[in-house]
Amino acid sequence: MNKEDFTGPVNLGNQEEFSIAELAQKILKLIPESKSKIIYKALPEDDPKQRRPDISLAKEKLNWQPETKLEQGLIKTIDYFRKIIM
């Protein structure tokens, strides 16, 4: 990330498109013992309709792209938090 010929914000993320509801459902599926419920509320007026980041600048300037799939990352994150809170 320490490039001398480039300065600026760079969008880092995963280019897989999914909704927040789909993300919540995946998390609950990975934590079957959870008592959490998904609650739907009205969206804010400025809620983005698309959440797919454009990472072309990261690929071009930083030679970076995500290597971890969403489910793999969620499993690692859940395992990490299980270790530190239990």
Biopython code that builds the backbone (N, CA, C, O; Angstrom):
import numpy as np
from Bio.PDB.StructureBuilder import StructureBuilder

atoms = [
    (1, "MET", "N", (0.825, -1.193, 0.000)),
    (1, "MET", "CA", (0.000, 0.000, 0.000)),
    (1, "MET", "C", (0.866, 1.253, 0.000)),
    (1, "MET", "O", (0.348, 2.366, -0.083)),
    (2, "ASN", "N", (2.146, 1.084, 0.090)),
    (2, "ASN", "CA", (3.030, 2.233, 0.181)),
    (2, "ASN", "C", (3.641, 2.524, -1.191)),
    (2, "ASN", "O", (4.825, 2.280, -1.419)),
    (3, "LYS", "N", (2.821, 3.045, -2.093)),
    (3, "LYS", "CA", (3.270, 3.340, -3.456)),
    (3, "LYS", "C", (3.632, 4.817, -3.550)),
    (3, "LYS", "O", (2.821, 5.680, -3.216)),
    (4, "GLU", "N", (4.831, 5.104, -3.998)),
    (4, "GLU", "CA", (5.274, 6.491, -4.089)),
    (4, "GLU", "C", (4.626, 7.235, -5.245)),
    (4, "GLU", "O", (4.461, 8.453, -5.166)),
    (5, "ASP", "N", (4.255, 6.548, -6.311)),
    (5, "ASP", "CA", (3.718, 7.213, -7.489)),
    (5, "ASP", "C", (2.191, 7.305, -7.486)),
    (5, "ASP", "O", (1.587, 7.652, -8.501)),
    (6, "PHE", "N", (1.571, 6.997, -6.348)),
    (6, "PHE", "CA", (0.106, 6.985, -6.321)),
    (6, "PHE", "C", (-0.397, 7.383, -4.936)),
    (6, "PHE", "O", (0.054, 6.852, -3.921)),
    (7, "THR", "N", (-1.330, 8.317, -4.912)),
    (7, "THR", "CA", (-1.968, 8.739, -3.668)),
    (7, "THR", "C", (-3.460, 8.839, -3.919)),
    (7, "THR", "O", (-3.890, 9.297, -4.978)),
    (8, "GLY", "N", (-4.227, 8.422, -2.971)),
    (8, "GLY", "CA", (-5.670, 8.594, -3.100)),
    (8, "GLY", "C", (-6.437, 7.477, -2.450)),
    (8, "GLY", "O", (-5.873, 6.425, -2.147)),
    (9, "PRO", "N", (-7.704, 7.686, -2.233)),
    (9, "PRO", "CA", (-8.523, 6.606, -1.693)),
    (9, "PRO", "C", (-8.705, 5.509, -2.735)),
    (9, "PRO", "O", (-8.850, 5.784, -3.926)),
    (10, "VAL", "N", (-8.694, 4.279, -2.275)),
    (10, "VAL", "CA", (-8.866, 3.131, -3.155)),
    (10, "VAL", "C", (-9.951, 2.243, -2.559)),
    (10, "VAL", "O", (-9.907, 1.900, -1.378)),
    (11, "ASN", "N", (-10.903, 1.885, -3.371)),
    (11, "ASN", "CA", (-11.986, 1.020, -2.926)),
    (11, "ASN", "C", (-11.481, -0.416, -2.879)),
    (11, "ASN", "O", (-11.070, -0.969, -3.899)),
    (12, "LEU", "N", (-11.513, -1.018, -1.692)),
    (12, "LEU", "CA", (-11.148, -2.419, -1.528)),
    (12, "LEU", "C", (-12.407, -3.168, -1.139)),
    (12, "LEU", "O", (-13.175, -2.701, -0.299)),
    (13, "GLY", "N", (-12.616, -4.285, -1.722)),
    (13, "GLY", "CA", (-13.813, -5.050, -1.400)),
    (13, "GLY", "C", (-13.897, -6.275, -2.278)),
    (13, "GLY", "O", (-12.954, -6.631, -2.986)),
    (14, "ASN", "N", (-15.022, -6.894, -2.215)),
    (14, "ASN", "CA", (-15.268, -8.091, -2.998)),
    (14, "ASN", "C", (-16.280, -7.744, -4.067)),
    (14, "ASN", "O", (-17.299, -7.121, -3.768)),
    (15, "GLN", "N", (-16.032, -8.125, -5.287)),
    (15, "GLN", "CA", (-16.920, -7.747, -6.383)),
    (15, "GLN", "C", (-18.139, -8.641, -6.525)),
    (15, "GLN", "O", (-18.914, -8.468, -7.466)),
    (16, "GLU", "N", (-18.333, -9.598, -5.614)),
    (16, "GLU", "CA", (-19.556, -10.383, -5.638)),
    (16, "GLU", "C", (-20.708, -9.496, -5.186)),
    (16, "GLU", "O", (-20.601, -8.788, -4.185)),
    (17, "GLU", "N", (-21.791, -9.538, -5.918)),
    (17, "GLU", "CA", (-22.961, -8.718, -5.587)),
    (17, "GLU", "C", (-23.893, -9.517, -4.686)),
    (17, "GLU", "O", (-24.292, -10.631, -5.028)),
    (18, "PHE", "N", (-24.238, -8.946, -3.533)),
    (18, "PHE", "CA", (-25.213, -9.576, -2.642)),
    (18, "PHE", "C", (-25.859, -8.489, -1.796)),
    (18, "PHE", "O", (-25.267, -7.437, -1.552)),
    (19, "SER", "N", (-27.061, -8.757, -1.359)),
    (19, "SER", "CA", (-27.783, -7.782, -0.542)),
    (19, "SER", "C", (-27.404, -7.953, 0.926)),
    (19, "SER", "O", (-26.829, -8.971, 1.314)),
    (20, "ILE", "N", (-27.727, -6.964, 1.726)),
    (20, "ILE", "CA", (-27.492, -7.054, 3.159)),
    (20, "ILE", "C", (-28.335, -8.191, 3.743)),
    (20, "ILE", "O", (-27.892, -8.879, 4.663)),
    (21, "ALA", "N", (-29.542, -8.392, 3.218)),
    (21, "ALA", "CA", (-30.390, -9.503, 3.680)),
    (21, "ALA", "C", (-29.711, -10.840, 3.394)),
    (21, "ALA", "O", (-29.721, -11.730, 4.244)),
    (22, "GLU", "N", (-29.120, -10.989, 2.203)),
    (22, "GLU", "CA", (-28.410, -12.231, 1.871)),
    (22, "GLU", "C", (-27.211, -12.432, 2.788)),
    (22, "GLU", "O", (-26.933, -13.556, 3.208)),
    (23, "LEU", "N", (-26.501, -11.359, 3.101)),
    (23, "LEU", "CA", (-25.364, -11.443, 4.005)),
    (23, "LEU", "C", (-25.826, -11.897, 5.390)),
    (23, "LEU", "O", (-25.216, -12.781, 5.992)),
    (24, "ALA", "N", (-26.894, -11.296, 5.888)),
    (24, "ALA", "CA", (-27.421, -11.676, 7.203)),
    (24, "ALA", "C", (-27.850, -13.141, 7.212)),
    (24, "ALA", "O", (-27.604, -13.852, 8.185)),
    (25, "GLN", "N", (-28.483, -13.591, 6.143)),
    (25, "GLN", "CA", (-28.912, -14.988, 6.059)),
    (25, "GLN", "C", (-27.718, -15.941, 6.067)),
    (25, "GLN", "O", (-27.766, -16.996, 6.699)),
    (26, "LYS", "N", (-26.643, -15.567, 5.360)),
    (26, "LYS", "CA", (-25.432, -16.401, 5.343)),
    (26, "LYS", "C", (-24.835, -16.504, 6.744)),
    (26, "LYS", "O", (-24.413, -17.577, 7.174)),
    (27, "ILE", "N", (-24.805, -15.378, 7.445)),
    (27, "ILE", "CA", (-24.233, -15.367, 8.791)),
    (27, "ILE", "C", (-25.055, -16.255, 9.719)),
    (27, "ILE", "O", (-24.494, -17.061, 10.462)),
    (28, "LEU", "N", (-26.374, -16.116, 9.682)),
    (28, "LEU", "CA", (-27.225, -16.943, 10.543)),
    (28, "LEU", "C", (-27.081, -18.428, 10.212)),
    (28, "LEU", "O", (-27.137, -19.274, 11.105)),
    (29, "LYS", "N", (-26.898, -18.739, 8.945)),
    (29, "LYS", "CA", (-26.703, -20.132, 8.536)),
    (29, "LYS", "C", (-25.404, -20.700, 9.123)),
    (29, "LYS", "O", (-25.338, -21.876, 9.480)),
    (30, "LEU", "N", (-24.377, -19.853, 9.218)),
    (30, "LEU", "CA", (-23.079, -20.286, 9.741)),
    (30, "LEU", "C", (-23.049, -20.341, 11.269)),
    (30, "LEU", "O", (-22.133, -20.917, 11.856)),
    (31, "ILE", "N", (-24.050, -19.741, 11.908)),
    (31, "ILE", "CA", (-24.132, -19.741, 13.373)),
    (31, "ILE", "C", (-25.492, -20.312, 13.767)),
    (31, "ILE", "O", (-26.366, -19.568, 14.213)),
    (32, "PRO", "N", (-25.680, -21.621, 13.607)),
    (32, "PRO", "CA", (-27.003, -22.211, 13.840)),
    (32, "PRO", "C", (-27.507, -22.044, 15.275)),
    (32, "PRO", "O", (-28.714, -22.082, 15.515)),
    (33, "GLU", "N", (-26.595, -21.859, 16.225)),
    (33, "GLU", "CA", (-27.015, -21.693, 17.617)),
    (33, "GLU", "C", (-27.474, -20.255, 17.935)),
    (33, "GLU", "O", (-27.945, -19.985, 19.040)),
    (34, "SER", "N", (-27.339, -19.361, 16.987)),
    (34, "SER", "CA", (-27.715, -17.961, 17.202)),
    (34, "SER", "C", (-29.222, -17.818, 17.392)),
    (34, "SER", "O", (-30.019, -18.499, 16.746)),
    (35, "LYS", "N", (-29.583, -16.926, 18.282)),
    (35, "LYS", "CA", (-30.997, -16.601, 18.503)),
    (35, "LYS", "C", (-31.364, -15.300, 17.786)),
    (35, "LYS", "O", (-32.468, -14.781, 17.953)),
    (36, "SER", "N", (-30.441, -14.787, 16.998)),
    (36, "SER", "CA", (-30.670, -13.537, 16.271)),
    (36, "SER", "C", (-31.759, -13.710, 15.223)),
    (36, "SER", "O", (-31.931, -14.790, 14.658)),
    (37, "LYS", "N", (-32.474, -12.652, 14.980)),
    (37, "LYS", "CA", (-33.527, -12.629, 13.966)),
    (37, "LYS", "C", (-33.228, -11.492, 12.990)),
    (37, "LYS", "O", (-32.641, -10.476, 13.364)),
    (38, "ILE", "N", (-33.628, -11.671, 11.769)),
    (38, "ILE", "CA", (-33.500, -10.606, 10.776)),
    (38, "ILE", "C", (-34.763, -9.753, 10.859)),
    (38, "ILE", "O", (-35.879, -10.261, 10.751)),
    (39, "ILE", "N", (-34.569, -8.461, 11.051)),
    (39, "ILE", "CA", (-35.687, -7.527, 11.150)),
    (39, "ILE", "C", (-35.614, -6.576, 9.960)),
    (39, "ILE", "O", (-34.593, -5.928, 9.733)),
    (40, "TYR", "N", (-36.684, -6.501, 9.217)),
    (40, "TYR", "CA", (-36.729, -5.634, 8.037)),
    (40, "TYR", "C", (-37.363, -4.302, 8.404)),
    (40, "TYR", "O", (-38.409, -4.259, 9.052)),
    (41, "LYS", "N", (-36.724, -3.220, 7.988)),
    (41, "LYS", "CA", (-37.236, -1.867, 8.203)),
    (41, "LYS", "C", (-37.171, -1.121, 6.888)),
    (41, "LYS", "O", (-36.505, -1.552, 5.946)),
    (42, "ALA", "N", (-37.867, 0.001, 6.833)),
    (42, "ALA", "CA", (-37.857, 0.823, 5.620)),
    (42, "ALA", "C", (-36.426, 1.292, 5.335)),
    (42, "ALA", "O", (-35.676, 1.635, 6.250)),
    (43, "LEU", "N", (-36.069, 1.299, 4.062)),
    (43, "LEU", "CA", (-34.733, 1.743, 3.668)),
    (43, "LEU", "C", (-34.644, 3.266, 3.715)),
    (43, "LEU", "O", (-35.634, 3.948, 3.452)),
    (44, "PRO", "N", (-33.483, 3.803, 4.044)),
    (44, "PRO", "CA", (-33.291, 5.252, 3.947)),
    (44, "PRO", "C", (-33.413, 5.692, 2.491)),
    (44, "PRO", "O", (-33.170, 4.897, 1.583)),
    (45, "GLU", "N", (-33.782, 6.933, 2.264)),
    (45, "GLU", "CA", (-33.954, 7.436, 0.892)),
    (45, "GLU", "C", (-32.671, 7.330, 0.081)),
    (45, "GLU", "O", (-32.714, 7.085, -1.124)),
    (46, "ASP", "N", (-31.519, 7.516, 0.744)),
    (46, "ASP", "CA", (-30.241, 7.513, 0.022)),
    (46, "ASP", "C", (-29.557, 6.142, 0.029)),
    (46, "ASP", "O", (-28.363, 6.042, -0.251)),
    (47, "ASP", "N", (-30.304, 5.104, 0.344)),
    (47, "ASP", "CA", (-29.732, 3.761, 0.370)),
    (47, "ASP", "C", (-29.257, 3.369, -1.023)),
    (47, "ASP", "O", (-30.017, 3.479, -1.985)),
    (48, "PRO", "N", (-27.992, 2.907, -1.149)),
    (48, "PRO", "CA", (-27.512, 2.526, -2.480)),
    (48, "PRO", "C", (-28.238, 1.288, -3.000)),
    (48, "PRO", "O", (-28.508, 0.352, -2.248)),
    (49, "LYS", "N", (-28.543, 1.296, -4.265)),
    (49, "LYS", "CA", (-29.224, 0.158, -4.884)),
    (49, "LYS", "C", (-28.232, -0.924, -5.297)),
    (49, "LYS", "O", (-28.603, -2.082, -5.487)),
    (50, "GLN", "N", (-26.976, -0.535, -5.433)),
    (50, "GLN", "CA", (-25.935, -1.490, -5.819)),
    (50, "GLN", "C", (-24.782, -1.372, -4.833)),
    (50, "GLN", "O", (-24.339, -0.270, -4.511)),
    (51, "ARG", "N", (-24.303, -2.510, -4.358)),
    (51, "ARG", "CA", (-23.235, -2.506, -3.357)),
    (51, "ARG", "C", (-21.989, -3.223, -3.874)),
    (51, "ARG", "O", (-21.199, -3.744, -3.086)),
    (52, "ARG", "N", (-21.822, -3.248, -5.129)),
    (52, "ARG", "CA", (-20.660, -3.921, -5.715)),
    (52, "ARG", "C", (-19.546, -2.897, -5.915)),
    (52, "ARG", "O", (-19.680, -1.999, -6.746)),
    (53, "PRO", "N", (-18.451, -3.017, -5.167)),
    (53, "PRO", "CA", (-17.390, -2.019, -5.297)),
    (53, "PRO", "C", (-16.630, -2.154, -6.617)),
    (53, "PRO", "O", (-16.466, -3.250, -7.154)),
    (54, "ASP", "N", (-16.179, -1.022, -7.114)),
    (54, "ASP", "CA", (-15.327, -1.002, -8.298)),
    (54, "ASP", "C", (-13.885, -1.039, -7.800)),
    (54, "ASP", "O", (-13.378, -0.045, -7.281)),
    (55, "ILE", "N", (-13.229, -2.178, -7.958)),
    (55, "ILE", "CA", (-11.860, -2.322, -7.449)),
    (55, "ILE", "C", (-10.813, -2.232, -8.558)),
    (55, "ILE", "O", (-9.672, -2.657, -8.379)),
    (56, "SER", "N", (-11.208, -1.682, -9.695)),
    (56, "SER", "CA", (-10.270, -1.594, -10.822)),
    (56, "SER", "C", (-9.033, -0.763, -10.485)),
    (56, "SER", "O", (-7.938, -1.077, -10.951)),
    (57, "LEU", "N", (-9.193, 0.290, -9.685)),
    (57, "LEU", "CA", (-8.048, 1.115, -9.301)),
    (57, "LEU", "C", (-7.084, 0.322, -8.418)),
    (57, "LEU", "O", (-5.868, 0.441, -8.569)),
    (58, "ALA", "N", (-7.611, -0.477, -7.509)),
    (58, "ALA", "CA", (-6.761, -1.314, -6.653)),
    (58, "ALA", "C", (-5.991, -2.336, -7.491)),
    (58, "ALA", "O", (-4.814, -2.599, -7.242)),
    (59, "LYS", "N", (-6.669, -2.904, -8.481)),
    (59, "LYS", "CA", (-5.997, -3.873, -9.359)),
    (59, "LYS", "C", (-4.896, -3.194, -10.165)),
    (59, "LYS", "O", (-3.787, -3.715, -10.281)),
    (60, "GLU", "N", (-5.211, -2.031, -10.717)),
    (60, "GLU", "CA", (-4.262, -1.326, -11.595)),
    (60, "GLU", "C", (-3.070, -0.758, -10.829)),
    (60, "GLU", "O", (-1.920, -0.988, -11.205)),
    (61, "LYS", "N", (-3.345, -0.017, -9.759)),
    (61, "LYS", "CA", (-2.276, 0.716, -9.073)),
    (61, "LYS", "C", (-1.577, -0.097, -7.982)),
    (61, "LYS", "O", (-0.393, 0.111, -7.718)),
    (62, "LEU", "N", (-2.294, -1.008, -7.355)),
    (62, "LEU", "CA", (-1.733, -1.740, -6.223)),
    (62, "LEU", "C", (-1.523, -3.221, -6.505)),
    (62, "LEU", "O", (-0.992, -3.954, -5.671)),
    (63, "ASN", "N", (-1.950, -3.656, -7.702)),
    (63, "ASN", "CA", (-1.868, -5.073, -8.051)),
    (63, "ASN", "C", (-2.543, -5.928, -6.973)),
    (63, "ASN", "O", (-2.015, -6.956, -6.550)),
    (64, "TRP", "N", (-3.734, -5.469, -6.538)),
    (64, "TRP", "CA", (-4.468, -6.133, -5.457)),
    (64, "TRP", "C", (-5.832, -6.584, -5.950)),
    (64, "TRP", "O", (-6.492, -5.893, -6.726)),
    (65, "GLN", "N", (-6.236, -7.749, -5.488)),
    (65, "GLN", "CA", (-7.612, -8.209, -5.667)),
    (65, "GLN", "C", (-7.912, -9.172, -4.533)),
    (65, "GLN", "O", (-6.991, -9.781, -3.989)),
    (66, "PRO", "N", (-9.177, -9.324, -4.162)),
    (66, "PRO", "CA", (-9.503, -10.204, -3.039)),
    (66, "PRO", "C", (-9.178, -11.662, -3.362)),
    (66, "PRO", "O", (-9.343, -12.117, -4.494)),
    (67, "GLU", "N", (-8.717, -12.374, -2.354)),
    (67, "GLU", "CA", (-8.389, -13.789, -2.521)),
    (67, "GLU", "C", (-9.299, -14.679, -1.689)),
    (67, "GLU", "O", (-9.359, -15.887, -1.917)),
    (68, "THR", "N", (-10.001, -14.104, -0.738)),
    (68, "THR", "CA", (-10.854, -14.876, 0.159)),
    (68, "THR", "C", (-12.307, -14.724, -0.262)),
    (68, "THR", "O", (-12.803, -13.608, -0.413)),
    (69, "LYS", "N", (-12.975, -15.831, -0.447)),
    (69, "LYS", "CA", (-14.406, -15.810, -0.767)),
    (69, "LYS", "C", (-15.185, -15.386, 0.471)),
    (69, "LYS", "O", (-14.718, -15.556, 1.597)),
    (70, "LEU", "N", (-16.372, -14.835, 0.254)),
    (70, "LEU", "CA", (-17.194, -14.316, 1.349)),
    (70, "LEU", "C", (-17.399, -15.355, 2.449)),
    (70, "LEU", "O", (-17.153, -15.065, 3.619)),
    (71, "GLU", "N", (-17.842, -16.548, 2.096)),
    (71, "GLU", "CA", (-18.138, -17.547, 3.120)),
    (71, "GLU", "C", (-16.890, -17.927, 3.907)),
    (71, "GLU", "O", (-16.962, -18.124, 5.120)),
    (72, "GLN", "N", (-15.736, -18.035, 3.227)),
    (72, "GLN", "CA", (-14.485, -18.343, 3.926)),
    (72, "GLN", "C", (-14.148, -17.239, 4.927)),
    (72, "GLN", "O", (-13.752, -17.515, 6.059)),
    (73, "GLY", "N", (-14.308, -15.993, 4.498)),
    (73, "GLY", "CA", (-14.031, -14.856, 5.377)),
    (73, "GLY", "C", (-14.977, -14.810, 6.563)),
    (73, "GLY", "O", (-14.561, -14.506, 7.681)),
    (74, "LEU", "N", (-16.252, -15.114, 6.324)),
    (74, "LEU", "CA", (-17.216, -15.133, 7.427)),
    (74, "LEU", "C", (-16.861, -16.220, 8.436)),
    (74, "LEU", "O", (-16.916, -15.989, 9.643)),
    (75, "ILE", "N", (-16.498, -17.397, 7.948)),
    (75, "ILE", "CA", (-16.127, -18.499, 8.847)),
    (75, "ILE", "C", (-14.918, -18.099, 9.698)),
    (75, "ILE", "O", (-14.913, -18.328, 10.907)),
    (76, "LYS", "N", (-13.908, -17.512, 9.083)),
    (76, "LYS", "CA", (-12.723, -17.074, 9.828)),
    (76, "LYS", "C", (-13.085, -16.009, 10.862)),
    (76, "LYS", "O", (-12.591, -16.035, 11.989)),
    (77, "THR", "N", (-13.948, -15.078, 10.474)),
    (77, "THR", "CA", (-14.361, -14.004, 11.384)),
    (77, "THR", "C", (-15.166, -14.567, 12.552)),
    (77, "THR", "O", (-14.930, -14.189, 13.700)),
    (78, "ILE", "N", (-16.101, -15.453, 12.280)),
    (78, "ILE", "CA", (-16.909, -16.073, 13.335)),
    (78, "ILE", "C", (-16.015, -16.866, 14.285)),
    (78, "ILE", "O", (-16.173, -16.772, 15.503)),
    (79, "ASP", "N", (-15.081, -17.643, 13.745)),
    (79, "ASP", "CA", (-14.157, -18.414, 14.585)),
    (79, "ASP", "C", (-13.321, -17.488, 15.476)),
    (79, "ASP", "O", (-13.117, -17.775, 16.656)),
    (80, "TYR", "N", (-12.844, -16.388, 14.911)),
    (80, "TYR", "CA", (-12.059, -15.419, 15.674)),
    (80, "TYR", "C", (-12.872, -14.883, 16.851)),
    (80, "TYR", "O", (-12.391, -14.876, 17.984)),
    (81, "PHE", "N", (-14.095, -14.436, 16.591)),
    (81, "PHE", "CA", (-14.903, -13.864, 17.661)),
    (81, "PHE", "C", (-15.336, -14.919, 18.676)),
    (81, "PHE", "O", (-15.470, -14.610, 19.860)),
    (82, "ARG", "N", (-15.553, -16.141, 18.242)),
    (82, "ARG", "CA", (-15.855, -17.207, 19.206)),
    (82, "ARG", "C", (-14.700, -17.383, 20.184)),
    (82, "ARG", "O", (-14.923, -17.595, 21.376)),
    (83, "LYS", "N", (-13.473, -17.296, 19.688)),
    (83, "LYS", "CA", (-12.300, -17.466, 20.548)),
    (83, "LYS", "C", (-12.133, -16.325, 21.553)),
    (83, "LYS", "O", (-11.749, -16.553, 22.700)),
    (84, "ILE", "N", (-12.422, -15.099, 21.117)),
    (84, "ILE", "CA", (-12.153, -13.975, 22.026)),
    (84, "ILE", "C", (-13.315, -13.682, 22.976)),
    (84, "ILE", "O", (-13.105, -13.027, 23.996)),
    (85, "ILE", "N", (-14.522, -14.140, 22.680)),
    (85, "ILE", "CA", (-15.643, -13.836, 23.591)),
    (85, "ILE", "C", (-16.069, -15.032, 24.437)),
    (85, "ILE", "O", (-16.879, -14.876, 25.351)),
    (86, "MET", "N", (-15.551, -16.198, 24.160)),
    (86, "MET", "CA", (-15.975, -17.376, 24.938)),
    (86, "MET", "C", (-14.891, -17.813, 25.886)),
    (86, "MET", "O", (-15.068, -18.785, 26.620)),
]
sb = StructureBuilder()
sb.init_structure("model")
sb.init_model(0)
sb.init_chain("A")
sb.init_seg("    ")
for serial, (resi, resn, name, xyz) in enumerate(atoms, 1):
    if name == "N":
        sb.init_residue(resn, " ", resi, " ")
    sb.init_atom(name, np.array(xyz, "f"), 0.0, 1.0, " ", f" {name:<3s}", serial, name[0])
structure = sb.get_structure()
